[in-house]
Every structure is written in C-alpha cells, then in structure tokens.
Amino acid sequence: MKAVKVTARQTFASYRKPTSMQIKETYPLPPYSTIIGMIHTACGFESYIDMDVSIQGEYISKVNDLYTRYEFKPMFYEKGRHSIKVEQEGNKATGISYGPANIELLVGVNLVLHIKPKQEEMIETIYNGLHNPKKYLSLGRWEDLLIIEKVKMVDVEKVTLEQETVLKHDAYIPIKNASDFNSNATVYRLNKKYEIHPKTGIRFWDEQIQARHASRNSTIDQGSQVYQDEEEDLVYFA
C-alpha cells in the first residue's frame, strides 16, 4: 500500500488533554484528530476526507508556561467582579473574567507521520498539499508552528519480524495492534473523527482510538506481524 510520510519538528507544542482544567496538560504526541485537522488545512479540504494515520516522535523536555484564561458564564455584568463588559440587546451586558493560568509545553518536538487516505487517489493530493499548504501549518495551538522537513510517498507492507525489534521513536500503538508489545505503557483514548448534531449543532466525537503510548527503545517481539515502510520504520495506522 502507498502512504505519505512526513518528518517535521516544532520548537514548542501543547496538545491539550480535554479533561485537564486548572493546568492545561498535554499529550506526549499529537492525537489523531489534530493530525487529520492539520492535513485538511494544508490541502484546503472543505469536507471530511477519511484517512488512517500513524503517529510517532519524541520531545526533549517539558516546561510550564503562563497564558491568559478567559472565563465566560451566562451572567449579568457586575462592576468589580468582571474584567470585561460585553453589551447586548435590551440594555443588558454579560461579564467576562480573565487572569493568568498554567499550560504544559513540550520542547523540541520531532514527529514522524504516515498518512493513508481511504481513497487511494487522494494520496497525491495530500502529498502536494503538504508540499504547498494553503495556510501556515501548526499543531496544537495556533502559535505552535509546524516545520516540515520532508514529505515523501512510501510503500508500506506487512512483514513478520525476523528478530526482536527496538522502536526508533515514541509511538501510539492502537490496542488492537498491541498484542505483541509487552509493556505497561499508558493507554489513551484519543479522538479521531467528530460529527455535528443536525439539530443542536453541537460537536461530538464519532470515533475514538484506544492506543498505548510506547516509548522509544521499547521492543516488539520476534515473529510479530507489523507494517513497515521502505525505510524500515514501523507503521501503526489507526
């Protein structure tokens, strides 16, 4: 099978865990939905293009930083309580408060991505889109710029490992593919695809992937059946 392979880096990045509140915690690698959204932005897609993605990489360190957090609640503006007054119809006003909060940042992120659209004819479109993106690319926050170092079309095939193999990078390994990976690595439920409710307009996640976060230098058993690209990088599509 064919896939688009991307090697990229970021100086700083934060891939926020949806459940984190007081401190915006970050995933160790970008979730599937973040990568898919970036590809749609690069290619200028106006409708959802279904695809499978393999996500690998690593970062140098993790730091905490400050950001401005805005709190909006449907309540009337009160002087001395709210920082911002938003005028509304009928001589009414809503109050917004803001102040400093903490966010986790990954430093020196390197990524190895494989993208395989369900419609094979879209591979060239994605390849060209990542070479000449419609907008500047970011992963995580808008300011977390993505620097693409290489985009290549590669062949991916299923192979049987002739010896125990060491992972070159941290990787998300979907639970369904992790039977030969002996580890107590953290399991994440990662968002992949969302739908918008036709009546309420509220976004809900239609597809989530359970995946282990395997650290580099972890081992895959001899005799395991895995996907591998022509450069001998393992690939874990989800």
Buried (B, 14 or more C-beta within 10 A) or exposed (E): BEBBBBBBBBEBBBBBBEEEEEEBBBBBBBBBBBBBBBBBBBBEBEEEBEBBBBBBBBBEEEEEEEEEBEEEEEEEBEEEEBEEEEEEEEEEBBBBEEEEBEBBBBEEBBBBBBBBBEEEEBBEBBBBBBEEBEEEBBBBBEEBBBEBEEBEEBEBEEEEBEEEBEBBBBBBBBBEBBEBBEBEBEEBEBBBBBEEEEEEEEEEBEBBBBBBBBBEEBBBBEEBEBBBBEEEBBBBBB
